[in-house]
Amino acid sequence: MGKKGFTSLVLAATMMFLSACSVNMGESTDSKKPEPAKPGATAASGPKKVVFWHAMGGANTKVVEQMAADYNASQDKIKVEAVYQGSYDDLLSKLKASMGTSEGPSVVQMYEIGSRFMIDSKAITPMQNFIDADKWDASQLEPNIAGYYTLSGKLYSMPFNTSNPILYYNKDLFKAAGLDPAKPPKTFEELKTAADAITKSGKATGANFAIYGWFIEQLFANQGAEFINNGNGRTSMATESQVNSDAGVKVLTWWKDLVDTKAANNLGRKTDDSKKAFSAGQVGMILESTAALKGLVDSAGGKFEVGTGFLPKPADAKEGGVVVGGASLWMMNNRPDDEQKAAWDFIKFLTSPKEQAYWHVNTGYFPITKKAYDEEIVKTNLKQFPQFQTAIDQLHQTKLNTATQGAVMGVFPEARQIVEGAIEEVLNSKKSPKEALDAAAKEITSKIQLYNKTVK
């Protein structure tokens, strides 16, 4: 296939990912395995430029820029340019526009739900190629983090910003309601009892969960349930959504009951609204990312003590755990070999314990490297924010399987929006949990099957 034809396929595939229109793509193939990369390997003409596109906004932009600056200062053979591209969706649109040109990045950050598309796009070199060629020790990575980005034993991208959801609760409201502030609820049933008690105390509403599809995906995994068929799309390409399974119906029935009995309220889809209500002491419990921990503890400072607990699950649930969220780093295969090797050198720098400790302490995301927890700044940070131990324990106690590895499908962003619409229908009493999820599963399945036709 000529360059022009290949470019057309990549652009069309990206449009399919965004809008589910029907296109035709070639089969996914890996680029050739690179030779072992020597640190700083480059031509004699000057520093090799590596362009890193990312979506870390706000204060995290400065953290990324500092890590790039530290790498540049550590050697003189490679120069990394970190470029903020807006939201994840903005970044994806810009990546689409750059494919087939010489204007794109060397390495790009992509949210986890874009993983299936990135693999199918034929536009990336699997990270496993560099690991194997360099004999790099992948066992230094947290297995429950690397697991998401691993398919058929191959690590396709390097984990970067990683989080999972935990339960945040107001210890003062627990005390006022006659609850033990040292014992957060572990099950759906215990959470309902605690939420009822807080609401009846008259001081706040018991709980609030933002209408966020990520939470449903996590509550599936915590029951040991797969979100889509074929091993969550990992044993082979998924063909059907399983959001209407017993696991999904159980979650929405519980959630609806919390709202109907005023044990919880419905503040809509924005997680910021949920966090604001919690920080103001208006709700006793919320679900949120581990990356929000510092902000929530700081915002509650002087008003109440923040407690943390594992993500709840039904009392009769099978063994499960949490799925990592966030994003990873992907190597673009349209860049010259020496540029890819240079980018790999930068990626190895980012995974070092020292850099991962800096990343964790300054952003709240998990370190992806196990030895980062031995760094003094991480130990000091954990003393200041002991609530984060909950997140660490929850991650480490999760048993890695196809349910907890997470689902991979080419239409994940759309599927998440469809599920959020179904949640709204249930909480607003427009449909029963089963009716709403049946409709959502049918629509998602249709989009999955349309996508699959484009990659055969």
C-alpha positions as CSV (number, residue, x, y, z in Angstrom):
1,M,0.0,0.0,0.0
2,G,1.3,3.5,-0.9
3,K,1.9,6.2,1.7
4,K,-1.1,8.1,0.6
5,G,-3.4,5.0,0.8
6,F,-2.1,4.2,4.3
7,T,-2.6,7.8,5.5
8,S,-6.2,7.6,4.3
9,L,-6.9,4.5,6.2
10,V,-5.4,5.9,9.5
11,L,-7.5,9.1,9.1
12,A,-10.6,7.1,8.4
13,A,-10.0,4.8,11.3
14,T,-9.7,7.8,13.7
15,M,-12.9,9.2,12.4
16,M,-14.5,5.8,13.0
17,F,-13.2,5.9,16.6
18,L,-14.8,9.3,17.1
19,S,-18.0,9.0,15.2
20,A,-18.6,5.3,14.4
21,C,-18.8,5.8,10.7
22,S,-18.0,2.8,8.4
23,V,-14.5,2.8,6.9
24,N,-12.1,0.2,5.7
25,M,-8.7,-0.4,7.4
26,G,-5.9,-2.9,6.8
27,E,-5.0,-5.5,9.4
28,S,-2.9,-4.3,12.3
29,T,0.8,-5.0,12.0
30,D,3.7,-4.2,14.2
31,S,6.7,-2.2,13.0
32,K,10.0,-4.0,12.9
33,K,11.7,-4.6,16.2
34,P,14.4,-2.0,16.9
35,E,18.0,-2.6,17.8
36,P,18.9,-2.1,21.5
37,A,18.8,1.6,22.2
38,K,21.9,3.1,23.7
39,P,21.2,6.0,26.2
40,G,21.3,9.2,24.2
41,A,22.0,7.4,20.9
42,T,21.7,9.9,18.0
43,A,23.5,11.3,15.0
44,A,26.5,13.6,15.3
45,S,24.5,16.5,13.9
46,G,23.3,17.7,17.3
47,P,20.7,16.7,19.9
48,K,17.9,14.4,18.5
49,K,14.6,16.1,19.0
50,V,11.7,14.2,20.6
51,V,8.3,15.7,20.6
52,F,6.0,14.6,23.4
53,W,2.3,15.4,23.1
54,H,0.3,15.2,26.3
55,A,-3.0,16.2,27.9
56,M,-1.9,17.1,31.4
57,G,-3.5,20.4,32.1
58,G,-3.5,22.8,35.1
59,A,-0.7,22.3,37.6
60,N,0.2,19.0,36.0
61,T,1.4,20.8,32.9
62,K,4.3,22.3,34.9
63,V,5.1,18.8,36.4
64,V,5.4,17.3,32.9
65,E,7.5,20.2,31.7
66,Q,9.8,19.9,34.7
67,M,10.3,16.2,34.1
68,A,11.2,16.9,30.4
69,A,13.5,19.7,31.5
70,D,15.2,17.4,34.0
71,Y,15.7,14.8,31.3
72,N,17.2,17.3,28.9
73,A,19.6,18.5,31.6
74,S,20.7,14.9,32.4
75,Q,22.3,14.5,29.0
76,D,23.1,16.4,25.8
77,K,22.3,13.9,23.0
78,I,18.5,14.3,23.1
79,K,16.1,17.2,23.6
80,V,12.5,16.5,24.5
81,E,9.9,19.1,23.8
82,A,6.7,18.5,25.9
83,V,3.6,20.0,24.2
84,Y,0.3,20.3,25.9
85,Q,-2.6,19.6,23.4
86,G,-5.7,20.2,25.5
87,S,-8.1,17.5,26.7
88,Y,-7.7,13.9,25.7
89,D,-10.3,14.3,23.0
90,D,-8.5,17.4,21.7
91,L,-5.2,15.5,21.7
92,L,-6.8,12.7,19.7
93,S,-8.2,15.1,17.1
94,K,-4.8,16.7,16.7
95,L,-3.1,13.3,16.4
96,K,-5.6,12.3,13.7
97,A,-4.8,15.4,11.8
98,S,-1.0,14.8,12.1
99,M,-1.1,11.2,10.9
100,G,0.6,10.7,7.5
101,T,2.5,14.0,7.9
102,S,5.9,14.9,9.4
103,E,4.3,17.2,11.9
104,G,3.2,14.7,14.5
105,P,4.7,13.7,17.8
106,S,7.4,11.1,18.5
107,V,5.5,9.8,21.5
108,V,1.9,10.6,22.6
109,Q,-0.1,10.3,25.7
110,M,-3.5,8.5,25.1
111,Y,-6.3,7.8,27.6
112,E,-6.8,4.2,28.5
113,I,-10.1,3.9,26.6
114,G,-8.2,4.7,23.4
115,S,-6.0,1.7,23.6
116,R,-7.9,-0.6,21.2
117,F,-7.9,2.1,18.6
118,M,-4.2,2.9,18.9
119,I,-3.4,-0.8,18.4
120,D,-5.7,-1.1,15.4
121,S,-4.5,2.2,13.8
122,K,-1.2,0.6,12.6
123,A,0.4,3.9,13.7
124,I,2.4,2.7,16.7
125,T,5.4,0.6,17.6
126,P,4.6,-1.6,20.6
127,M,6.6,-0.8,23.7
128,Q,7.4,-4.5,24.0
129,N,9.6,-4.2,21.0
130,F,11.9,-1.8,22.8
131,I,11.7,-3.8,26.0
132,D,12.8,-6.9,24.3
133,A,15.5,-5.3,22.2
134,D,17.0,-3.5,25.2
135,K,16.5,-6.4,27.6
136,W,14.8,-3.9,29.9
137,D,13.4,-5.4,33.1
138,A,9.6,-4.9,32.8
139,S,9.1,-6.6,36.2
140,Q,9.9,-3.3,37.8
141,L,6.5,-2.1,36.7
142,E,3.4,-2.5,38.9
143,P,1.8,-5.6,37.5
144,N,-1.8,-4.3,38.0
145,I,-0.9,-1.2,36.2
146,A,1.0,-2.7,33.3
147,G,-1.8,-5.3,33.0
148,Y,-4.2,-2.9,31.4
149,Y,-1.9,-2.1,28.5
150,T,-0.8,-5.7,28.0
151,L,-2.6,-7.9,25.4
152,S,-1.5,-11.4,24.5
153,G,1.6,-11.0,26.7
154,K,2.7,-7.8,24.8
155,L,3.0,-4.4,26.5
156,Y,1.8,-2.0,23.8
157,S,2.3,1.3,25.7
158,M,4.1,2.5,28.8
159,P,1.7,3.4,31.7
160,F,2.0,7.1,32.6
161,N,-0.7,8.7,34.7
162,T,-2.5,6.1,36.7
163,S,-5.4,6.1,39.2
164,N,-8.3,4.1,40.4
165,P,-11.5,5.0,42.3
166,I,-11.9,4.9,46.1
167,L,-14.6,5.8,48.6
168,Y,-14.1,9.2,50.3
169,Y,-16.1,9.8,53.4
170,N,-16.6,12.6,56.0
171,K,-15.5,11.2,59.4
172,D,-17.2,14.0,61.3
173,L,-20.6,13.2,59.6
174,F,-20.0,9.5,60.4
175,K,-19.6,10.4,64.1
176,A,-22.6,12.7,64.1
177,A,-24.7,9.8,62.6
178,G,-23.6,7.3,65.2
179,L,-21.3,5.5,62.8
180,D,-17.7,4.3,63.5
181,P,-15.4,6.8,61.6
182,A,-12.7,4.1,61.5
183,K,-14.9,1.7,59.6
184,P,-15.9,2.8,56.1
185,P,-18.6,0.6,54.4
186,K,-17.2,-2.2,52.3
187,T,-20.4,-3.5,50.7
188,F,-23.4,-2.0,48.8
189,E,-25.5,-3.0,51.8
190,E,-23.2,-1.3,54.4
191,L,-23.0,1.8,52.3
192,K,-26.8,2.0,52.2
193,T,-27.0,1.7,56.0
194,A,-24.4,4.4,56.5
195,A,-25.9,6.7,53.9
196,D,-29.4,6.3,55.5
197,A,-27.9,7.2,58.9
198,I,-26.2,10.3,57.7
199,T,-29.3,11.6,55.8
200,K,-31.5,10.9,58.9
201,S,-29.1,12.9,61.1
202,G,-30.2,16.0,59.2
203,K,-26.7,17.3,58.8
204,A,-26.1,16.2,55.2
205,T,-27.2,13.8,52.4
206,G,-25.6,10.4,52.8
207,A,-23.9,10.1,49.5
208,N,-23.4,11.3,46.0
209,F,-22.0,9.5,42.9
210,A,-21.4,11.5,39.8
211,I,-23.0,9.9,36.7
212,Y,-19.7,8.8,35.3
213,G,-19.3,5.7,33.1
214,W,-15.9,4.9,34.6
215,F,-17.6,4.2,38.0
216,I,-19.9,1.6,36.4
217,E,-16.9,-0.1,34.7
218,Q,-15.1,-0.2,38.1
219,L,-18.2,-1.6,39.9
220,F,-18.3,-4.4,37.3
221,A,-14.6,-5.3,37.8
222,N,-15.1,-5.2,41.6
223,Q,-17.7,-8.0,41.2
224,G,-15.3,-10.0,39.0
225,A,-17.6,-9.3,36.0
226,E,-16.5,-8.5,32.5
227,F,-17.9,-5.4,30.7
228,I,-17.8,-6.9,27.2
229,N,-17.5,-10.4,25.9
230,N,-14.5,-12.4,24.7
231,G,-12.6,-11.9,28.0
232,N,-13.3,-8.1,28.0
233,G,-12.0,-8.0,24.5
234,R,-8.7,-9.5,25.5
235,T,-8.9,-13.1,24.4
236,S,-10.2,-11.9,21.0
237,M,-12.0,-8.8,19.7
238,A,-15.1,-8.1,21.6
239,T,-18.4,-8.4,19.7
240,E,-21.0,-7.6,22.4
241,S,-21.5,-5.4,25.4
242,Q,-22.4,-7.0,28.7
243,V,-23.5,-3.9,30.5
244,N,-27.0,-5.4,30.9
245,S,-25.7,-8.4,32.7
246,D,-26.7,-9.2,36.3
247,A,-23.7,-7.2,37.5
248,G,-24.9,-4.0,35.8
249,V,-28.5,-4.4,36.9
250,K,-27.4,-4.9,40.5
251,V,-25.4,-1.7,40.4
252,L,-28.1,0.5,39.0
253,T,-30.8,-1.1,41.2
254,W,-28.7,-0.2,44.3
255,W,-27.9,3.3,43.0
256,K,-31.5,4.0,42.2
257,D,-32.7,2.8,45.6
258,L,-30.1,5.2,47.3
259,V,-31.5,8.1,45.4
260,D,-35.2,7.2,45.8
261,T,-34.8,6.8,49.6
262,K,-32.8,10.1,49.8
263,A,-29.8,8.2,51.1
264,A,-28.0,9.8,48.1
265,N,-28.7,12.6,45.7
266,N,-28.2,13.1,42.0
267,L,-26.1,16.1,41.0
268,G,-25.5,15.0,37.4
269,R,-22.5,14.0,35.4
270,K,-19.9,16.5,36.6
271,T,-17.4,14.9,39.0
272,D,-16.5,18.5,40.1
273,D,-20.0,19.0,41.4
274,S,-19.7,15.9,43.4
275,K,-16.4,16.9,44.9
276,K,-17.6,20.4,45.7
277,A,-20.6,19.0,47.6
278,F,-18.3,16.7,49.5
279,S,-15.8,19.5,50.3
280,A,-18.7,21.7,51.5
281,G,-19.9,19.0,53.9
282,Q,-23.2,18.6,52.0
283,V,-22.7,14.9,51.3
284,G,-21.1,12.3,53.5
285,M,-19.6,9.9,50.9
286,I,-18.5,10.1,47.2
287,L,-16.6,8.0,44.8
288,E,-13.6,9.7,43.2
289,S,-10.3,9.0,41.6
290,T,-7.2,8.5,43.8
291,A,-5.7,11.4,41.9
292,A,-8.3,13.7,43.6
293,L,-7.1,12.8,47.1
294,K,-4.8,15.8,47.8
295,G,-7.3,18.3,46.6
296,L,-10.1,16.8,48.7
297,V,-8.0,16.6,51.8
298,D,-6.8,20.2,51.4
299,S,-10.3,21.5,50.7
300,A,-11.6,19.9,53.8
301,G,-8.8,21.2,56.0
302,G,-10.0,22.8,59.2
303,K,-13.6,21.7,58.4
304,F,-13.7,18.0,58.7
305,E,-11.5,14.9,58.5
306,V,-11.5,12.9,55.3
307,G,-11.5,9.1,55.4
308,T,-10.9,6.7,52.6
309,G,-12.1,3.2,51.9
310,F,-12.1,0.6,49.2
311,L,-14.6,0.7,46.4
312,P,-17.7,-1.0,47.7
313,K,-19.3,-4.1,46.1
314,P,-22.3,-6.3,46.7
315,A,-22.0,-8.6,49.7
316,D,-22.3,-11.7,47.5
317,A,-19.9,-10.5,44.8
318,K,-17.3,-12.7,43.3
319,E,-13.6,-11.9,43.8
320,G,-12.7,-8.8,41.9
321,G,-10.8,-5.5,42.2
322,V,-10.3,-2.2,40.5
323,V,-9.2,-1.3,37.0
324,V,-6.5,1.4,36.5
325,G,-7.6,4.5,34.8
326,G,-5.6,7.4,33.3
327,A,-3.4,7.2,30.2
328,S,-0.2,5.7,28.8
329,L,2.6,6.6,26.4
330,W,2.5,5.4,22.8
331,M,5.4,5.4,20.3
332,M,4.5,6.6,16.8
333,N,5.9,4.4,14.1
334,N,6.1,7.0,11.4
335,R,9.1,8.6,13.1
336,P,12.7,7.6,12.1
337,D,14.2,4.7,14.0
338,D,16.8,6.9,15.8
339,E,14.0,9.2,16.9
340,Q,12.0,6.3,18.3
341,K,15.1,5.1,20.2
342,A,15.7,8.5,21.6
343,A,12.0,8.7,22.7
344,W,12.5,5.3,24.4
345,D,15.4,6.6,26.3
346,F,13.2,9.4,27.6
347,I,10.5,6.9,28.5
348,K,13.0,4.9,30.5
349,F,14.0,8.0,32.3
350,L,10.3,8.7,33.2
351,T,9.9,5.2,34.7
352,S,12.9,5.5,37.0
353,P,12.0,5.4,40.8
354,K,13.2,9.0,41.3
355,E,11.1,10.4,38.5
356,Q,8.1,8.3,39.5
357,A,8.4,9.5,43.1
358,Y,8.4,13.1,41.9
359,W,5.4,12.4,39.6
360,H,3.4,10.8,42.4
361,V,4.0,13.4,45.0
362,N,3.3,16.3,42.7
363,T,0.2,14.9,40.9
364,G,-1.4,12.3,43.1
365,Y,-1.1,9.6,40.4
366,F,0.3,6.2,41.3
367,P,3.9,5.5,40.8
368,I,4.1,2.9,38.0
369,T,7.5,1.6,39.3
370,K,7.5,-0.4,42.5
371,K,10.7,0.9,43.8
372,A,9.4,4.5,43.8
373,Y,7.8,3.7,47.2
374,D,11.3,3.4,48.6
375,E,12.0,7.0,47.8
376,E,12.1,9.3,50.8
377,I,9.7,11.9,49.3
378,V,7.1,9.2,48.8
379,K,7.4,8.0,52.4
380,T,7.1,11.6,53.7
381,N,4.1,12.3,51.4
382,L,2.4,9.2,52.8
383,K,2.8,10.4,56.3
384,Q,1.2,13.7,55.3
385,F,-1.6,12.0,53.4
386,P,-2.1,8.6,55.1
387,Q,-5.4,8.2,53.3
388,F,-3.4,7.3,50.2
389,Q,-2.5,4.0,51.8
390,T,-6.0,2.9,51.0
391,A,-5.4,3.4,47.3
392,I,-2.1,1.5,47.5
393,D,-3.6,-1.4,49.3
394,Q,-6.6,-1.5,47.0
395,L,-4.3,-1.6,43.9
396,H,-2.1,-4.3,45.4
397,Q,-4.9,-6.5,46.6
398,T,-6.6,-6.5,43.2
399,K,-6.1,-9.9,41.6
400,L,-5.2,-9.4,37.9
401,N,-7.6,-11.2,35.6
402,T,-9.6,-10.2,32.5
403,A,-12.2,-8.4,34.6
404,T,-9.7,-6.3,36.5
405,Q,-7.4,-5.7,33.5
406,G,-10.3,-3.7,32.1
407,A,-12.2,-3.8,28.8
408,V,-10.7,-2.9,25.4
409,M,-12.9,-1.8,22.5
410,G,-12.5,0.6,19.7
411,V,-15.6,2.6,20.5
412,F,-15.0,3.0,24.3
413,P,-15.6,6.8,24.5
414,E,-19.0,6.4,22.8
415,A,-19.9,3.4,25.0
416,R,-19.1,5.4,28.1
417,Q,-21.4,8.2,27.0
418,I,-24.2,5.7,26.2
419,V,-23.9,4.1,29.7
420,E,-24.1,7.5,31.3
421,G,-27.3,8.2,29.4
422,A,-28.7,4.9,30.7
423,I,-27.8,5.9,34.3
424,E,-29.6,9.2,33.9
425,E,-32.7,7.4,32.6
426,V,-32.8,5.1,35.6
427,L,-32.2,7.8,38.2
428,N,-34.8,10.1,36.6
429,S,-37.3,7.2,36.6
430,K,-37.7,7.1,32.9
431,K,-36.7,3.4,32.6
432,S,-36.0,0.5,34.9
433,P,-32.4,-0.6,35.3
434,K,-32.9,-3.6,33.1
435,E,-34.7,-1.7,30.4
436,A,-32.1,1.1,30.3
437,L,-29.1,-1.3,30.3
438,D,-30.7,-3.6,27.6
439,A,-31.0,-0.6,25.3
440,A,-27.5,0.6,26.1
441,A,-26.1,-2.9,25.5
442,K,-27.8,-3.1,22.1
443,E,-26.5,0.3,21.0
444,I,-23.0,-0.4,22.2
445,T,-23.0,-3.8,20.5
446,S,-24.0,-2.3,17.2
447,K,-21.2,0.2,17.4
448,I,-18.6,-2.5,18.4
449,Q,-19.7,-4.6,15.4
450,L,-19.5,-1.7,13.0
451,Y,-16.0,-0.9,14.3
452,N,-14.9,-4.5,13.9
453,K,-15.8,-4.5,10.3
454,T,-13.3,-1.7,9.7
455,V,-10.4,-3.6,11.1
456,K,-10.9,-6.9,9.3
